[in-house]
Structures are given as structure tokens and as C-alpha cells.
Amino acid sequence: LGVIIIAVGAAATYAFILIDKGLSPSMAVGLMTGALTSTPGLSSAKEVAADEAALTAGYGIAYLFGVLGVVLFVQIIPRLLRVDIKKERENFVAANKVEIKPIKAKLRSLEPLGFFPFVFAITIGCIIGSIKIPGINFSLGTSGGTLVAGLIVGHFGHVGPIDCRISKDTLDFLRELGLVLFLIGAGVPGGVNFVTNVKLSYFLYGAVLTIVPMVIGFILAKYVFRLSIFNNLGSITGGMTSTPALGALIATAGTGDVASAYAATYPIALVMVVLASKLLLMF
């Protein structure tokens, strides 16, 4: 689902570029990353965009509906389908009991606040991101590289005897700080030309780029993959890289276990949107 949702979004973006001759690739990719609420996708696209101001403006135009659209979708669909939430929750919780095995090795933390794993992942990520594929001159860049490194470090949780697990408080702080700094850096220059770039058609494109991937993903999950309603919607929130929608789904479902489907889909979708953003602008 993570691959399918982003692929549909990228295909629709490419179609808009071909149909609307006044729509620049930078604006179109900005709309796509905003519609999919993907800040890493925007960051990756900025590395190769010909018009960074249009890219950032497009992100801002589509982002609001991108957030609200997915949040409303996961709340409205169960009502439209007349889902018995209590029964679905009981079945879902019973089917998703997983025991997480602790790390047996004795690990040593280098410092009490847990900043080392964060800095270590950034370092490894910059190295990964600097590797270019011969022939097409393509690389993941700093955003894609650090994403991959973060997934690797987060999965193993240690490097030899060194503990690479990060406390939730430290992780939340670093995530919010990084996001704030990035959005300020993107928003200030983007805001200079925001008004001149705004068109009604761009809002409509952004809405389509939010709705179409969601609907296609939901239909495939229900009728092809035959997922339960909570796994279905959890995967949709992950495929759309929408953390606010996950919060709305948890409130609707009444269980935090729906985060498992989100967590399984989110990393794949994030890697895909980083790649799609760069490839659309490069080719």
C-alpha cells in the first residue's frame, strides 16, 4: 500500500504536468509533497528543484487539505460503512498481540540524553546520501540518506555494545525542533512568492492528489488485500505519511494498536515519496 499510494500520487502529478502547460514541475511536485504531507519529500525535492520558491509555495497550497483530508477520511469511512467499532476493536486487538523481545546484550550508553544515536544516524545518512548511482547521477541526498540510516539504526537499536535507542522525550524534542527549523527555512523564502503563485486550479490539483491515492489504496486494501478496516485505515495513514490522521484513527478505533499498520507502511511510503519527488524533477 505504501508503494501503491505514492505511485498513484506521482502518476497523477505527472499527468497534471502534461495536461496543464502552465504548471511547472517544481510547483507540481510541491503540490504532491503537500498533498501527501511529506516534509522529507519537500526537502529532497529542494535539492534538485529548478524553482525552489514555486516548490515551497505548492507545498503550502496543498498541505492544509492534505492534513484535513486524511483526518476526515479515517473518521468518515467507518460511519459510511456502518462499521461496528466495538466488535472490530475486539477482533483487532485479539489478532494483533505481539511480544517484542528485549535486546539480550549488555549495552552501554555514551551519554545520558540519547543524542549520540541521533548524531550517528545523521553522519551515516550523509554518507549514504552522498553515494551517486552511475549513469543517471542520482543520489538519495541528505534527507533520503538520513531517513534510510534512521531506519537501520532504529531497527537494530545498537552498534556493538553501544546503545542506540532514543528515549521518547528526546526523540519527540528532536523531531519537533527539526521540523520547526526546516519549515521556517522553507516557509520564509516560499512566503515571498506565495501569493503570486496561488491559483484555484492548484488547490484543486492538491485536493485530487490527496483524495485519489487514498481512495484507490482503500479499495485495493479492502477488496484485493482483504485487510480489516483498522489495518486498512492504519495503512492509509502510513501511506499518506499523516501522523495527525493516525491520532484521529486511534481516537475513532479506541485502541493504539492501529499504529502497527501505520508503522509498517509509513517508512516505505516515506522512502517512495523522497524518490518520487527527485525523479519527477530530474526526468
C-alpha positions, 0 to 999 in steps of 0.5 A: 500500500505504501508503494501503491499510494505514492505511485498513484500520487506521482502518476497523477502529478505527472499527468497534471504536468502534461495536461496543464502547460502552465504548471511547472514541475517544481510547483507540481511536485510541491503540490504532491509533497503537500498533498501527501504531507511529506516534509522529507519529500519537500526537502529532497525535492529542494535539492534538485528543484529548478524553482525552489520558491514555486516548490515551497509555495505548492507545498503550502497550497496543498498541505492544509487539505492534505492534513484535513483530508486524511483526518476526515477520511479515517473518521468518515469511512467507518460511519459510511460503512456502518462499521461496528467499532466495538466488535472490530476493536475486539477482533483487532486487538485479539489478532494483533498481540505481539511480544517484542523481545528485549535486546539480550546484550549488555549495552552501554550508553555514551551519554545520558540524553540519547543524542549520540544515536541521533548524531550517528544516524545523521553522519551515516545518512550523509554518507549514504546520501552522498553515494551517486548511482552511475549513469543517471547521477542520482543520489538519495541526498541528505534527507533520503540518506538520513531517513534510510540510516534512521531506519537501520539504526532504529531497527537494530537499536545498537552498534556493538555494545553501544546503545542506540535507542532514543528515549521518547522525550528526546526523540519527540524534542528532536523531531519537533525542533527539526521540523520547526527549523526546516519549515521556517527555512522553507516557509520564509523564502516560499512566503515571498512568492506565495501569493503570486503563485496561488491559483484555484486550479492548484488547490484543486490539483492538491485536493485530487492528489490527496483524495485519489491515492487514498481512495484507490489504496482503500479499495485495493486494501479492502477488496484485493488485500482483504485487510480489516478496516483498522489495518486498512485505515492504519495503512492509509495513514502510513501511506499518506505519511499523516501522523495527525490522521493516525491520532484521529484513527486511534481516537475513532478505533479506541485502541493504539494498536492501529499504529502497527499498520501505520508503522509498517507502511509509513517508512516505505511510503516515506522512502517512495515519496523522497524518490518520487519527488527527485525523479519527477524533477530530474526526468 
